[in-house]
Amino acid sequence: MHPMPQFGSFALILALALSAYTLVAGSIGLFQLAYNRPGRVSPDRLVETARRAGIGTFIAVLCAAFALVWASFTNDFSVAYILHHTNRALNPAYKFSALWSGQEGSLLLWAFLLTAYGFVLRLRYRTDVRLFAYASTILAAVQLFFLALLNFAAPPFALWTGDPQPDGFGLNPLLQYPEMVIHPPMLYLGYVGFSVPFAFALGALMMRYPGEKWIRITRRWTLVTWLFLTVGISLGMHWAYAVLGWGGYWGWDPVENASFLPWLTATAFLHSVIMQEKRGMMKQWNVWLIFTTFMLTILGTLLTRSGIVSSVHAFAESSIGGWFTTFLCITFAVCLFTFFKQRKHLATEHKLEAIVSRESSFLFNNLVLLVLCFTVLFGTLFPVLSEYVQGSKVTMGAPFFNRVAVPIGLFLLFLTGVGPLLAWRATSLRSIRRNFVLPCIATVGSAIMLMAVGIRPWKVDALDQQGSIYSLVCFSIGAGVTVAIFTEFLRGVGVVRTQTGRNFISAALLLTRRNNRRYGGYLVHFGIVALFIGLAGAAFNQSHELEMGFGDSITIGNYKVICQSYTQDSNPNYDTDFALLDVYDGPKKITQMAPEKRFYTASQTTSTIVAIHSTPLRDLYVVFEGRNLETSKPIIKVFLNPLVSWIWIGVAIIIAGTFLGLAPQFKAALSTATAATPALDLQSVAGD
């Protein structure tokens, strides 16, 4: 008998039943309330019992997730999933991450996070009982789909029917890395979290919700989810950089693209929603941005799990692709029907008054993001389309994506600096002259300076050591955007200092606390600049490969890498080949590096452990490629990758800016300041 798998299976069946009740009872109750048709049971009572059943769904799925993790830690190889994804010698941290290492477990993680989001939503229902009831019911429909998958198509507690095994087959070596304990949950928190703003948007449209309160609720949920997805994507980039051993961090892999697509549309929503809050514009646009973001998360999951695209990140081919295709079609049909039925409710209150305005910058920003989204989607699906039309797959590689995405990305970078300098409705010529002079000087001046030190814009080969036009444009625009952000902030600080008599630091804090959303956005934009600077450094990457014996060396840039020794070692989980390399910067030894090649006993597969020496200016990136079978000497490949650290610095700044934007405004501080100085008009200084 297997009590824990049975317990987990029962918990999933119970969760399915509770989720079905939440959907049915909630739908009946809301229908009765909408059309004033009370039945035998009070509509309010039905809605309340549906809410409680939704809470019970979370508890049931939590029990199922606990049962699978327990089976992993107790080496219960009677469960087929545990047998295929763990082994006795596996590090305890990776035993926990086995929860999301395979198809069935990752779907269970999805269902757990989805019900956890629903749990929070249902606890906060008093914010707006009717709206939250609609969102809860719609969320139950999404929960029902994933729980049906877990019960019928991909059960995580299926028992092993072969001969008893003394040990498991082991976890995929690519997942045995510390970041992989964090990366998938973060990515899933982003993916799954978009179900909540989708539920609010669809519910608000169904009930013809008056006013813009629902959009403010949705914006905060979307911002939190966007943050999780941003962190998840960046951790995935760092994992690819540190583990795969190819010297890069983004290869336009289909699964990478699948996570990038909803990020683009969510970013567009977070910008355009400001126009709806401020000016009552772009209501239909915003609803479809939310719908599209959610459907792209489902499409991304379909690409990851159906086997229709090839990827190092994807799960094995399975039959559940049809489930996701059907769910995606039903979702689109429901969104389309609801939109056309209620579209008059989304009539805009104002129209665009001038091309040179804050509104137009948001509109252009949205259009460019959606063009990039469509381009990436087209390139990702092109192998599928080509196979359907021609009978053979034609893959769009990184050159295609870079050729299209790089210019679009640079235009987006330009817009991050222009938008905050424009006024609402229309921007006067005087304002343009005042706000754009310094950023333009910074842009042109930095371009001249960079060309003077050796970056040649006529060298358009993207990987030429002398640089490329794209890198020059990126560095120059980055300088202009940075100056635009800081001059705008300093101008506000100057006004506060003049009107309050505070010192610089106190005035800066007061200004930021008065409108943390605005200045959090500025900080996010600055983080985007830092990230783009890191990406632009790829134009100057160098690499050398050499078979290295004792005392042999490689020189790359300012560094000299000398092989001191190479040897082998083993432990119960894997055998390893590694080299000890001394690194010199000129005559000075700065570090010792030890790249590895591991062979995992349980899974009979190999993995690369890259050695990286990182500074703000460059990364020294060393890979143990393997041994020459004739000489037994290691083959070492060394990369010199400039400015990569700025990618991770940029992500950290984006995270800080998002937290600042989410923080509540300190109105008490504002009240104190305005009481002391009645003439202070902080709204004009720091308005949205």
N, C-alpha and C positions, 0 to 999 in steps of 0.2 A: 504494500500500500504506500501511497505517496501523499501524505496529508497536506504539505505546503502547496504543491501544484494544484491539488483539488481545491484548496482554499482560494488560490488565485483565480482559478477558472470560475468558481462560484461568485467571487467578487465581481468579475467582469460581466457575468450574466445578470447579476443584481444591478450593476451600473447601467446596463443596457435597458433593463425594465424601468428603472427610475428615470432615465433620460427620456424614454418614450412617454412616460407619464407626464413629465415636465412639458414636453412638446404638445401633447394632446390636451391636457387640462388647461395649460396656458392659452392655447389657441382658442379653445371653446370659451373660456372666461373672457378673453379679450374681444372675441366676436360678439358675445352677449353685451359687453359694455359698449362696444362701438355702435351697435344697432339697437341698444336698449331692449334686449330680449332676454329677460331673466328666466332661468330654468328652475328645476327643482332645487339645485344647489346654487347658492349665491355666487355670482361671478367673482366678487372680491374673494370669496372663500376658495374658489377654484384656483384663482391666480396665486393666492397665498400658499395653498398646498403644492402647487407647481414649483413655487420658489423653494420650498423646503425639500421637495424631491430633488431639485437641482443641487442643493447643498449635500444631500445624501449621496448623489452621484459622485461628487468629489471624494467623499470618505470611502466609497466602494473602490474607486480607481486607485486611491492612495493605498488601500490594502493590497490590491493586485500588484502594484509596483513594489511594495515592500516584500511581497511573496517572491517575486522574481529576483530581487537583490539578495534576499535570504538564501535562495537556492544557489546563487552564485558564490556567496561566501562559504556555504556549507558543502560546496563541490557536489551538488546533487545532479550527477550526470544522467539520471533517469529522465531529466527534461532535455529534449533534443536541442533546444536553444542554448542551454548552459553547456552542453557537451560540445557544441560547435564554436562557442565563443569564449570559453575560459579553459584554464588548466590549473592543476594544483599549485604549481610554482609561480603563478601569476601574482604580481604585486597587488596588495589589497586595494590600492587606489584604482587600479585597472579592473579589478573584479567589480567594483562599483560602476565603472564606466561601461562594463559589458551590457548594462541596461540599454544603451543606445548604439551598440556596436553592430547590430544586425537588424534585419527588416522588422521582425515582430517586436523586438524590444524598443526600437525607435518609435514605432507606432504607439506602443504603450506609453512612452515618454510624451509623445504628442498629446495623447488623450489625457494624461495626468495634468500636463500644463494647461490644456484647454479647460478642464474642469476646475483647476485652481484659479484661473482667471474668472471663470463663472462664479466660483465661490466668493471671491472678493466683490464681484459685481452684485451678487445677490445679498451680501451683507450690507452694501451701501445703497440699498433700494430706496431708502427714505429721501434720498436726494431729489428724486422725482419718481414717485411710485409707478405711474402709468408708463412713462418712457422706459424705465428699468424693467418693467414687466414685459414689454415688447422685446427689448434686447435680450432678456433672459430666455424667452421662448425661441427666438431665432438662434441663439447660441446653443440651445438644446438640440435643434435640428442638426447643427454641425457636429455636436457631441455624438448624436445618434449614429451619424455616418461612420465616425472613427471607431465607435464601440462595436458597430456591426462588423467592420473589418476585423477587429480583434477577436470577435467571437466566431466568425464564419470563414474568413479568408486567410488570416494570418495569426492563428492562436499562439501566443507566446509560451503556453504551458503544455504544448503537445509533447507526449511522451516518446522517448527513443524506443523504436521497435526492433532494433538490431540486437546483436550480441552485447552483453554488458561490457562497458569500457572502463579500464582502471584509471584512465586519465582523459581529460578533454583534449580537443584538437587545437586549443590555443586561440588567443586573441590576435586579430590582424596586427602584424608588427608596426604598421603605419600608425596605429592607434595607441601604441605603447609609448606615449610621450606626454609629459605633464599637461601641456595645453589642451590635449584632447579630453581631459577630465572637465575642462571648462568650456571649450569652444562649442561642442554640439548643444549643450543646454542653453547657452547664450543665443545661438542661432535659432534654436527652436522657440525660445521665449519671444524672439522677434517674429518669426514665422507665425506661430500660434496666436500671438498677441493681436495681430491684425484682424482676427475674428471679432474682437470686441468693438472697435470702431465700425466695422462692417455691420455688426448687429445693431448698433445705435443708429447708423445712417439709414439702414433699411427700415428699422422700426419707426424712426421719426418720419420717414416718408410715408409709411403705411398709415400712421395716425395723423398725418398733416400737422405735425408739431408746430405750434406757433412760436415766432421769435427765433433767436439765435442761441438760446441756452444750450441746446443739444450739440451745437457745433463747438462750443467752449468745452463741454465734457469730452467730446470726441477728440478735440485737439490735444488735450492732456494725455488721454490714453494712447493716442497715436505717437506723441512725442516720447513717452516711456518705451513703447514698443520699438520705435525707430532707434532709440538709444541701444536697446538690446541687440537689434539686428546689426547696427554699426559695430558694436563690440564683437559680435559673432563673426562678422565678415573680416574684421581686422585680425582677430585671433586665427582665423583660417588662413589669412595671408601669411601671418608669421609662422604658422605651422608648416605651410608649403615651403617657406623660405628656409626653415631650420631643419626640416626632416627629409624632403624629397631630393635634395642634393643637386638641383639643377641651376642654382644661383639666382633664381627669380622668386617672385612672390605672387604673381598674377599671370596666368597663362590663358585667360579667356576659355577655361574649361567649361563645358556645359553646366556643371553643377555650381561652379563659381557664378556663372551668369544667372542661374536660377535664383540665387540669393540676391544678386545685384538688381534684378528687375523690380521687385516690390520696393526695394530701397529707393529707387529712382522715383516711382510714382508716389510713395509716401513723402519723400522730400518735396515733390511738387505740391502735394496737398498742404503740407505745413506752411508753405509760402502763400499759396492762394487763399487759404482759409482766413488769412489776415484781411484780405479784401472783402470777404463776406462779413466778417465781424465789423469792419470799419465802414464799408460802403454798401453793404447789401448786394454785392456783385458776385458773379461766378458761382451761383448756387448749384445749377445743374452740373457744371464742371466739377465742383467739389464732390458731389454725390458720386459721380462716375469715377473720380480718382480713388475714392474709398472702395467702391465696388471692384475696380480694376486691381487695386493693390491686393485685396483678399483673393481674387481669382488667380492672380499671378503666384501667390503662395501655394495654391492648390496645383497650378500648372507646374511649378518648380518641384513639388513633391511627386507629381506624375513623372516628370523627366528623371528624377532621382531613382524611382522605384520600379519603373516599367521596363527598363532595359532598352528603351528606344534610342538612347544616346549612349555613347561610350565615354567613360570617365573613370579616373582613378578614385574619385570620391563616391561613385554611384554604387548602389546595392546591386546584387545579382538580378538577372532578368526574372520577373515573376508575373503571375496572372492578375495581380491587383491593379494593373494599369487600367483595365476596363472599368473597375469600380470608380477610380478617380475621374476618368473621362465622363462617365455618366453623372457623377456628382457635379462636375464642372458645368456640364450642359444644363442640368436642372437649376443650378445657381444662377447662371446667366439668364435663363428663361424667367426666373422669378424676379430678378433685378429689372429686366427689360419690361415685363408686364407691370410691375409696381411703378416704374418710372413713367411710362406712358399714361397710366391711370391717374397719377398724381402730379404730372409735370406742371400744371398751372400753379400749383403751390410753390414752385421753384422760380417764379418770375423774378427777374432782377429788378432792383429798386433804382439803380443808377446806371449810366452808361459811361464808357471811356470818354473823357473830355479832351485829352491832349495826348499826343504821342510821347512827349517828353514829360513823364510823370511817374510817380511811384507805382501807380496801377499798371502802367505799360511795362515797367521793368519786371513786375511780378508775372505779367502775362507772357512776356518773352522768355522769362526764366522757365515757366511751365512748358511752353512750346518746345524749348531746347531740350529739357529733361525728357519729354515724351518722344521727341525725335530720336534721342539716344536710346531710350527704352525700346522703341520699335526696331531700331537698327540691331541692337543686341539680340532681341527676340528673333528677328529674321535670320541673323547669322547662326543662332543656336538651333533653330528648327530647320535650317536649310538642308542638312543631311537627310532628315525625315521627308521633307518635301521632294528632294531630288530622287530619293529612292522610290517614292510613290509615282513620280512622273516618268523617270528614266529607268527604274529598276536597279539602280546602283547608288550607293551613298557618296555624296560629294561633300567633304568637310570644309567649312570655313575656318581657316587657321588664324593665329594671332596677327599676321600681317593685315588681314582684312579688317579685324576689329580695331587695330591700332590706327590704320589709315583713316577710319571714319571717326572713331571715338576721341582721338587726340585733339583734332581741331574743335570738335564740339565741346570737349572738356575745357579747352582754353577759353572758348567763348563764355562758358558758364563761370569760369574764374573771373573773367572781365565783369560779368554781371553782378557778382558778389560785391564788387567795389562800387559799381555805378548805382545800384538800387538804393542804398541808404542815403545817397547824396541828393536824391530827387525828392521833390515835394509832392504831397497828395494833390490830385486834380490837375495841376499844371505847374511847371517849374519855370520861373522867370529867367531871362537872359542874365540878369545881374546875379541871381543865385548860382547859375551855372558857372559864371566866371569866378565867383568867390569860392565855390566848393571844389572845382575841378583843376584849378591851377597847380596846386602842390602835387596831387596825384599824377598829373601829366608830366610835371618836371621830374618826379621820381621815376616814372616809367621810362622816359626818354634818356634820362641821365644814367640809369642802371644799364640800359641797353648799350649806350656808348662805352661805359666802363667795362662791361663784360666783353665787348668786342676788342677793347684795348688789351685785355689780359689773355685773349686767345680764342674766344668762342666766335666762330665764323658762320654767319647766317647762310652763306651760300653753300655750306656743306650740309646737304639735306639728308645724307645717309643717317638714319636714326641711331645707329650704333657706332658712328665714326668717332674716334677718340678726340678729334678736334671740335666736336660739338655738332649741334644741329640747330636749324632755325626754330624748331619747336621748343627746345630747351631755352634758347635765348628769349623767345616770346614768353615762355612760362615764368622765367626769372624776372623779366621786366614787368609783366603784368602783376606778378606777386608783389613786387616792390611798390607799385602804384596802389594796389588794393590795401596793402598794409598801411601806407601813408594815409589813404582815405579813411580807414577805420580809426586810426589813432587821432587824426586831426578832428574828425567828427566828435570823438569822445572828449578830446581836450577842449574843444570849443564849448561843449556843455559844461565841463568842469569850470572853465573860466567864467561862464555866466553865473553859476552857483556861487563861486568865490566872490564875485562882485556884489551879488545881492545878499549874501549871508555873512561875509567877512571870515569864513572858515579858511583853514589852511588847505593845501592841495589834496592831501590824503583824505581828510575829513569830507571835503567837497566831492571827491571822486566816489567815496563810499556812499554818501547821501544820494548822489545822482544814480548810481548803480542800483541801490536799494529801492529807489523810487520807481524804476522801470527795469527790473531784472530781466524781463522777457526780451526787451530790446537789446540790452547790452550782453545778455547771454547769447543772443543771435550774432552779435558782433564778434564775440569770442569764438563761436562756432565757425564763422567765416574766416577768422584768423587761423584757426586750426586747419581749415580747408587749404589755405595758402601754404602752410607748413607742409601739409601732406603732398600738395602738388610739387613743391620744391624737391621733396624726397623722390617723387616719381620721375621728375625731370633729370635727376642724377643718373638714370639708367643709360642716357646717351653716352656716358663716359666710362661704362663698365669695361674692364679688361679681364682676361683669363689666360692661364698657362697650364699645361698638363705635362707631367714628367714622371718617368720611373725613377724612384729615389732609393739609393742604398745609403749605408752609413756615411755621413759627411756630405752627401750630395745636397745641392741648394737650388732654389728657384728665386729669381729676382723679379719683383713686380711693383711698379711704382717706386715708392721710397722704401719698400720692405724687402728684406732678404729672409727666406725661409730655409732653415737647415735641418736635415733629418738627423736626429740624435740616435734613435733606435726604432725598431718595429718588432712587435711580438704578438702573442696570442694569449687569451685568457678564457675562462669559462665559468658559468654558474648554473644552477639547476634550470634556469629559464632559457639561456642562450649562450652560444660561443661567440667570441669576438676577436676580430683582427683590428689592431690599431697601431698608429705610428705616433711617436713623440717628436714634435717639431719645435725648434727654437726659432723665435721671430725677432729680427733685428730691424730697428728703424735707424738707418745709418750705422754708426758703431755701437749703439746702445741696444742691449737685449731688453725687449719690452714685455714679452710673455712667452709661455710655452703652450702649444696647442696639441690636442690629441683627437684627431678625427678617427671614426670607427666604421667598421662594417660588421654587422651582427647577423648571426644565423640562429633562428629561433627553433628549438628542438621540437616543440609540440606541433607547430604548423609547418615545419620544414621549409621556411621562407627566410629571405634575407631583408635587411633594412639598413639604411645609411644613417649614421649619426654625424652631423656636420659640426665642425668646430668654427666658431665665429668670434673674431676680435673686433668689437664695435667701438667707434668714436663718432663724435658729431659730424666729422667730415667724410669718413669712409668706413666701410666694413672690409676686413680681411676674412675671406670665406674659404674654408679649406675642406675638401672632400676626399675621403679614402675610396677610390674607385674600385679597388680590388688588387689582386696580386698577379704579376706576370708568372704564368705557369712554368716557364722555363727557368727563370732566375729566382723566383719566390720573392722578388722585391715588390714593395707596394707601388701602385700607380696613384700619384697624388695630383689632384686638380685644384688650382688656386684661382680664386676670383678676387678682384679689387672692385668693390661696388660703392661708388661715392654717394653720400647723402642719404643712404637708406634709413639711418636713425631718425631722420626728419619725418618719415612716414609715421613711425610709432609716436613721436613727439606730437605730431599733428592730431593723431587719434586721441591722445591724452587731453589735448586742448579742447577738442570737440566734445569729449565726455564732460570736462569741467564746464564748458559753456552750456551744455544741455542741462546739467544739474542747476546751474545758475538760473536758466530759463524756467525750470520747474519750481524753484523756490518761491514761497509766498512773498508778496511785497510787504515791506515793513512800514505800514501806515502810521504806526505810533511814532516812528522816527520822523516821518513827514509832518505829522501834526505838531511835533515839538518845534521843528524848523520853521514851519509857516506861522506858528504862534509868535515866535521870536521876531520874524521878519515878514510882516503881512504882504510886502511887495513881491515876495518871491513867487514866481510862476514856474514851478517845476514841470508842469504839464507841457508848456511850450518848449522847455529845454529838452525833455526826455520823452516826448510823446511818441506814440507808435507810428 
